[in-house]
Amino acid sequence: MTAEKLLNERIEKLEERAAFQDKAIEDLSDAVTDQWKLIESLKRDAKRLADKLREVEDSFAQGEVKEPPPPHY
């Protein structure tokens, strides 16, 4: 093999590796973005639940607890 052919093969392999790494980085970036969205959603849900719990605790402490009617109503 000539030096030029060897050099071209090395360059081609490097280009393939770079393309593979670009794809892997893109996939990882997408995964991180999806996880970030999920985390934000879970944080909103946790805050909503904490607010609701605080509301229930406050109404219980003030004696405003309303018992639901029995199931036979």
C-alpha positions as CSV (number, residue, x, y, z in Angstrom):
1,M,0.0,0.0,0.0
2,T,1.1,3.4,-0.7
3,A,1.5,6.1,2.0
4,E,-1.2,8.1,0.4
5,K,-3.7,5.2,0.5
6,L,-2.8,4.5,4.2
7,L,-3.3,8.1,5.0
8,N,-6.7,8.2,3.3
9,E,-7.8,5.1,5.2
10,R,-6.7,6.7,8.5
11,I,-8.6,9.8,7.7
12,E,-11.7,7.9,6.7
13,K,-11.6,5.9,10.0
14,L,-11.2,9.2,11.9
15,E,-14.1,10.7,10.1
16,E,-16.2,7.6,10.9
17,R,-15.2,7.8,14.5
18,A,-16.1,11.6,14.6
19,A,-19.5,10.9,13.0
20,F,-20.2,8.2,15.6
21,Q,-19.2,10.4,18.5
22,D,-21.3,13.3,17.1
23,K,-24.3,10.9,17.0
24,A,-23.6,9.6,20.5
25,I,-23.3,13.2,21.9
26,E,-26.6,14.1,20.2
27,D,-28.3,11.0,21.7
28,L,-27.0,11.8,25.2
29,S,-28.1,15.4,24.8
30,D,-31.6,14.3,23.9
31,A,-31.6,11.9,26.9
32,V,-30.5,14.7,29.3
33,T,-33.2,17.0,27.8
34,D,-35.9,14.4,28.3
35,Q,-34.7,13.8,31.9
36,W,-34.7,17.5,32.6
37,K,-38.3,17.8,31.4
38,L,-39.3,14.8,33.6
39,I,-37.5,16.3,36.6
40,E,-39.2,19.6,36.2
41,S,-42.6,17.9,35.9
42,L,-42.0,15.9,39.0
43,K,-40.8,19.0,40.9
44,R,-44.1,20.7,40.0
45,D,-46.1,17.7,41.1
46,A,-44.2,17.5,44.4
47,K,-44.7,21.2,45.0
48,R,-48.5,20.8,44.3
49,L,-48.7,17.9,46.6
50,A,-46.8,19.6,49.4
51,D,-49.1,22.7,49.0
52,K,-52.2,20.5,49.2
53,L,-50.8,18.6,52.2
54,R,-50.1,21.9,53.9
55,E,-53.6,23.1,53.2
56,V,-55.1,19.9,54.7
57,E,-52.9,20.1,57.7
58,D,-53.9,23.8,58.2
59,S,-57.6,23.0,57.9
60,F,-57.2,20.0,60.3
61,A,-55.4,22.2,62.9
62,Q,-58.2,24.8,62.7
63,G,-60.9,22.1,63.2
64,E,-62.3,22.5,59.7
65,V,-62.0,18.9,58.7
66,K,-65.1,17.8,56.8
67,E,-65.8,14.2,57.0
68,P,-67.2,12.7,53.8
69,P,-70.6,11.2,53.8
70,P,-71.0,7.5,54.4
71,P,-70.9,5.4,51.2
72,H,-74.6,4.5,51.5
73,Y,-75.7,8.1,50.8
